[in-house]
C-alpha cells in the first residue's frame, strides 16, 4: 500500500522531471530573474498555472478511472509508455548532447503587463503543457488511487520550488544552467526518474 509520503514524493519527482527541461518558458523565467524584472509575477503565473493544470489532470483522469475502473489499466499503459519515451529522449541527450543551454540573452519583458502577457502565452498556448500536466501527470496520479491528490500536491510543490528557484535564484543558477554539461547531468537524473516511474506504471497496470 502506497503511503502518503511515498505518493507525495512520487508526485514531486515526476513533476520536477517534466518541468526541468530546456524550453522557452524556463528561458523566459531565467531571463526575467537575471534582470530582476517582474520576477514575482512571472513565478506566480507559472506556478499557479501548473497547479491549475495538474488539478485538472488529477481530477479529470482520476474521475474517469473512478467511473470505469478498467480504464486504469489502459491509462497506466499509455502513461507508462509516455514516461519511458520521455526517459529515452532524455537519455539520448545525455549520450548525444547538442550543446543546448538556457540563455539569458535577448530582450526581457519591459513592463509587468508585458511580462504577464508573455508568460501567460508561453504557458497556456504551449500544447506540450497539456500533455505533460493534464494527461501524463493525471495518468500517473490515477495509479495512486485514493492518494492521487497527494501525488498531485507533490507535483504542484515541485513546480513551485523549480520556478521560485529559477526566478529568484537566476543570478546564481544562470551561470550553472548556461553550461551544456549541466544539462547533461540534469537529463541523466530526468532519464533515470522517468524510466523507473514508467516501468513501475506499466508493470503495475
Steps between C-alpha positions, in 0.01 A plus 500: 500500500640833394557734791409867497867601506586262214215633286602860565866426430408322177295802394787734581750291305275451199397865489857621529612262224245647262566863591881493498563517127646754264215703360363845427319528833805413712718732292250783545481453878880487521534813287253693712679384814842607380363845416282507815195607302149389607649187656226447758224536239670260259573237765144525635346457155714195418439331837126578518446397137672169564293448815177556305603268218622230739170519692314467170704194409474332840129573528411425138694181445428391857126544445515280190680226692253520790207469260658229286756308712609301196633821349783498757678228304476695174601827666791324672631353177470826307645713780781251556581495129520881495729502803729239346505699176585824682768316697651357183517847341668641812749211501573564132585863580746380764696285255448720194498856635414779261668775700171647620487732797269762642595844376435830669569704188216680329240751604321452829142618531520873565197532728302288742205496258714385210673240715165365619359476147815336366509251785132413460548442128805277552313296758146464368571501125760224528338169394765296682393639836162330466660167414742526792285639780147395407536159340838368607497614863129419518556143381788440742296652784207271421724201571520619864125463549375680809839669540494654153441848645803456725697412187362810331594717797857370474509596131364848581769543766768397248377765257498767770852410617642492147359829378580675827859378485532586131351848535643619829824305479560590136824689555652194663327230296554686174873428505433132564215454251692683226737202484397211271675256736258598777208395285661162434497443876139615531396291199665198658296546818184560297560189289553278804191634677271468200617154396454364853156660541395390151605141566316495833187640338503248214579198719236601752223538241 
